[in-house]
């Protein structure tokens, strides 16, 4: 019954809040001005992701006040997500040195893991593996990487929004099919909050998300995936599959740039999706292609893991192989001036 009112309310709240933020950004000249590293060509208001942050956090706080049984997970999301959003907001409106940003990212990740309970034992090729303290360390790095890669991948109109929405809806479907209806609520709330923003961010975007929104979505998705591992172990691998487009493009690009000796903390336009958008001359085909990949390829593979007994690790490998081919095809990590 709660879903009948909370999801539409979240969507409408995010939609209206994004509109208000856009008016504020235009009035105060809070604009993203194109430069050599940009994928857009006209000045565009930024900071709209704050609507996603506030909508989702208010919904989570409401759940906490209602006595929701997921209280530890809700506390993890509020504390970790709010810290990342504040860091991103400050960086959007000024500049925070990379080392201090990274320190804040690790603090947020540790907070989240402390409340979630760390990394649970994982099922790997039929074996249950408990990594202990090493698992906690790997989970911390995983959360920090996921929030940063989400920021890296938020470079063309609508792409970060549709990735979050399709991944969350896909995860909610898997939870529902497995009988974990309560666990599906948080992904659905995040999808609703992002959908309200997407109405203003769909190509051609009228406002950009900004670091506050992209980093927040990244760490929340990471937290939800780790929660899933405690609820039903296969779901952790399903989350990795559903987020495959962003994980493969960002990781493949990072590795190539590291091997070449680039300064990986500097802005660039060498992700596969950025090369693809320049090749096609528009953002819309690439954004829609991400939706198609998520719905027509990654979700069916995740369904095989959750419903048909396909091993989770093998499912990730199967899901990622075509994505790696696409990363190579669209020159992920290549030099931008190569002809």
C-alpha positions in Angstrom: 0.0 0.0 0.0 2.9 2.4 0.8 4.1 2.1 -2.8 0.8 3.4 -4.1 1.6 6.9 -2.7 5.3 7.2 -1.9 6.6 6.5 -5.4 4.4 9.0 -7.2 5.1 11.5 -4.4 8.8 11.0 -4.8 8.7 11.4 -8.6 6.6 14.6 -8.4 8.7 16.1 -5.6 11.9 15.5 -7.6 10.3 16.9 -10.7 9.2 20.1 -9.0 12.4 20.5 -7.0 14.5 20.2 -10.2 12.4 22.9 -11.8 13.1 25.2 -8.8 16.8 24.4 -8.9 16.9 25.2 -12.6 15.3 28.6 -12.0 17.7 29.3 -9.1 20.8 28.3 -11.3 19.6 30.5 -14.1 19.0 33.5 -11.7 22.4 33.0 -10.0 24.4 32.1 -13.2 25.3 28.7 -11.8 26.1 27.3 -15.2 28.2 24.6 -16.7 30.1 26.5 -19.4 31.5 24.3 -22.2 35.3 23.8 -22.4 37.7 21.5 -24.2 36.7 18.6 -21.9 33.0 19.1 -22.2 30.5 17.0 -24.2 28.0 19.8 -24.5 28.2 23.0 -26.6 25.9 25.5 -24.8 26.0 26.8 -21.2 23.6 24.7 -19.1 22.4 25.1 -15.5 23.9 22.5 -13.1 23.3 21.1 -9.7 19.9 19.5 -10.4 21.0 16.3 -8.7 20.3 18.0 -5.4 16.6 17.3 -6.1 17.4 13.5 -6.3 19.4 13.7 -3.0 16.7 15.6 -1.0 13.8 13.6 -2.4 15.5 10.2 -1.6 16.8 11.2 1.8 13.4 12.7 2.9 11.8 9.4 1.8 14.3 7.4 3.7 13.9 9.5 6.8 10.1 9.0 6.6 10.7 5.3 6.5 12.9 5.5 9.5 10.2 7.5 11.5 7.6 4.9 10.4 9.6 2.1 12.1 10.7 0.4 8.9 12.5 -2.9 9.7 15.5 -1.9 7.5 16.6 0.7 10.0 20.4 -0.2 9.8 20.3 0.1 6.0 18.4 3.3 6.2 20.9 4.8 8.6 23.8 3.7 6.3 22.2 5.4 3.4 21.3 8.7 5.2 24.8 9.1 6.7 26.9 8.0 3.8 24.8 9.4 1.1 24.4 12.8 2.8 28.2 13.1 3.3 28.9 12.4 -0.4 26.2 14.8 -1.5 27.7 17.6 0.7 31.2 17.0 -0.6 29.8 17.0 -4.2 27.8 20.2 -3.6 30.8 22.0 -2.2 32.9 20.9 -5.1 30.2 22.0 -7.6 30.2 25.5 -6.1 33.9 25.9 -5.6 36.8 23.4 -5.4 37.9 20.8 -2.9 41.4 19.3 -3.3 41.3 15.7 -4.6 42.9 14.3 -1.5 40.2 15.8 0.8 37.5 14.6 -1.5 38.9 11.1 -1.5 39.2 11.1 2.3 35.6 12.1 2.6 34.6 9.3 0.2 36.4 6.7 2.3 34.8 8.0 5.5 31.3 7.8 3.9 32.1 4.2 2.6 33.3 3.1 6.1 30.2 4.6 7.7 28.0 2.7 5.3 29.8 -0.6 5.7 29.7 -0.3 9.5 25.9 -0.1 9.5 25.4 -2.7 6.7 27.6 -5.2 8.4 30.5 -5.2 5.9 30.8 -7.7 3.1 28.9 -11.0 3.7 30.2 -14.4 2.5 30.0 -14.6 -1.2 29.0 -17.6 -3.4 31.8 -18.1 -6.0 31.4 -21.0 -8.4 29.5 -23.0 -5.8 31.9 -22.2 -2.9 30.9 -19.9 0.0 33.9 -17.6 0.6 34.2 -15.4 3.7 36.9 -12.8 3.1 36.8 -11.4 6.6 38.7 -8.2 7.1 40.0 -8.3 3.5 36.4 -8.4 2.4 35.7 -5.2 4.4 38.7 -3.5 2.7 37.6 -4.6 -0.8 34.0 -3.5 -0.1 35.3 0.0 1.0 37.3 0.3 -2.2 34.3 -0.9 -4.2 32.0 1.8 -2.8 34.6 4.5 -3.4 35.2 3.3 -6.9 31.4 3.1 -7.7 30.7 6.6 -6.5 33.6 8.0 -8.5 32.9 6.0 -11.7 29.3 7.3 -11.6 30.7 10.8 -11.5 33.0 9.9 -14.5 30.1 8.4 -16.5 27.8 11.4 -16.0 29.1 13.1 -19.1 26.2 13.3 -21.6 22.5 14.1 -21.3 20.4 11.5 -19.5 23.0 8.7 -19.3 23.5 8.6 -15.5 19.7 8.9 -15.0 18.7 6.1 -17.3 21.4 3.8 -15.9 20.2 4.3 -12.3 16.5 3.9 -13.3 16.9 0.7 -15.3 19.3 -0.9 -12.8 16.9 -0.1 -9.9 13.8 -1.3 -11.7 15.6 -4.4 -12.8 16.8 -5.1 -9.3 13.2 -4.5 -7.9 11.9 -7.0 -10.5 14.4 -9.6 -9.3 13.5 -9.0 -5.7 9.8 -9.3 -6.4 10.3 -12.6 -8.4 12.3 -14.0 -5.5 9.7 -12.9 -2.9 11.7 -10.1 -1.2 9.1 -7.4 -1.8 10.2 -5.2 1.2 13.8 -5.0 -0.1 12.5 -3.8 -3.5 11.2 -0.5 -1.9 14.6 1.3 -1.7 15.6 0.7 -5.4 12.1 1.8 -6.4 12.3 5.0 -4.4 15.7 5.9 -5.9 14.3 5.1 -9.4 11.3 7.5 -8.8 13.6 10.3 -7.5 15.8 10.0 -10.5 12.9 9.8 -12.9 11.6 13.2 -11.7 15.0 14.7 -12.5 15.2 12.9 -15.8 12.2 14.9 -17.1 14.6 17.9 -17.1 17.8 16.0 -18.0 16.6 13.9 -21.0 18.4 14.9 -24.2 18.7 17.8 -24.8 19.2 18.4 -21.1 17.8 21.6 -19.5 19.9 21.0 -16.3 22.8 18.8 -15.3 23.1 16.6 -12.3 26.4 17.8 -10.9 28.8 15.9 -8.6 26.4 16.1 -5.6 23.8 14.0 -7.5 26.1 11.6 -9.4 28.3 10.7 -6.4 25.2 10.3 -4.2 23.6 7.9 -6.7 26.9 5.9 -7.0 27.3 5.3 -3.3 23.6 4.5 -2.8 23.7 1.9 -5.6 26.8 0.5 -4.0 25.1 0.3 -0.6 22.0 -1.4 -2.1 24.2 -4.0 -3.8 25.9 -4.8 -0.6 22.6 -5.0 1.2 21.5 -7.4 -1.5 24.4 -9.7 -0.7 23.1 -10.1 2.9 19.5 -10.7 1.7 20.2 -13.2 -1.0 23.8 -13.8 -2.1 23.0 -14.1 -5.9 21.7 -10.6 -5.9 25.1 -9.0 -5.4 26.2 -10.5 -8.7 22.9 -9.4 -10.3 23.6 -5.8 -9.2 27.1 -6.0 -10.8 25.5 -7.3 -13.9 22.8 -4.6 -14.0 25.5 -1.8 -13.6 27.7 -3.4 -16.2 27.6 -0.6 -18.8 29.1 1.9 -16.3 31.4 -0.5 -14.6 33.0 -1.8 -17.8 33.4 1.6 -19.6 34.8 3.4 -16.5 37.1 0.6 -15.4 38.4 -0.2 -18.9 39.0 3.5 -19.5 40.8 3.9 -16.2 43.1 0.9 -16.7 44.1 2.1 -20.2 44.8 5.6 -18.9 46.8 4.3 -16.0 48.9 2.1 -18.3 49.6 5.1 -20.5 50.7 7.2 -17.5 47.9 9.8 -17.7 46.9 11.8 -14.7 43.7 9.9 -14.0 42.3 12.6 -11.7 42.1 15.1 -14.6 39.0 15.6 -16.6 38.9 14.0 -20.0 36.6 12.8 -22.8 38.0 9.3 -23.5 35.2 7.0 -22.2 33.5 4.9 -24.8 30.2 6.7 -24.4 31.9 10.0 -25.1 33.6 8.8 -28.2 30.2 7.3 -29.3 28.3 10.5 -28.7 30.9 12.5 -30.8 30.7 9.9 -33.6 26.9 10.1 -33.8 26.9 13.8 -33.3 24.2 13.6 -30.6 23.7 12.3 -27.0 20.3 10.7 -27.5 21.3 7.6 -29.5 24.0 6.7 -26.9 21.6 7.3 -24.0 18.9 5.1 -25.6 21.6 2.5 -26.4 22.4 2.2 -22.7 18.7 1.6 -22.0 18.6 -1.1 -24.6 21.7 -2.8 -23.3 20.4 -2.8 -19.8 16.9 -4.0 -20.6 17.6 -6.4 -23.5 21.0 -7.9 -22.5 22.0 -7.3 -18.8 18.6 -7.9 -17.2 18.0 -11.3 -19.0 21.5 -12.4 -17.8 20.7 -11.3 -14.2 17.4 -13.2 -14.5 19.3 -16.3 -15.4 21.5 -15.9 -12.3 18.5 -15.2 -10.0 15.9 -17.6 -11.4 17.7 -20.3 -13.4 20.7 -21.0 -11.2 23.4 -19.6 -13.4 26.5 -19.0 -11.3 26.9 -15.3 -10.3 30.5 -14.9 -11.3 29.9 -16.7 -14.6 26.9 -14.5 -15.2 29.1 -11.4 -14.7 31.7 -12.7 -17.2 29.0 -13.5 -19.8 27.4 -10.1 -19.3 30.6 -8.1 -19.5 32.2 -9.8 -22.5 30.0 -7.9 -25.1 30.4 -4.7 -23.1 34.2 -5.1 -23.3 33.9 -5.6 -27.1 31.9 -2.3 -27.3 34.5 -0.5 -25.1 37.2 -1.6 -27.6 35.0 -0.7 -30.6 34.4 2.8 -29.3 38.0 3.4 -28.2 37.5 3.6 -24.4 40.6 5.1 -22.9 42.1 6.1 -26.3 43.8 9.4 -26.9 41.2 12.0 -27.6 43.0 13.5 -30.5 43.6 10.2 -32.4 42.3 10.1 -35.9 
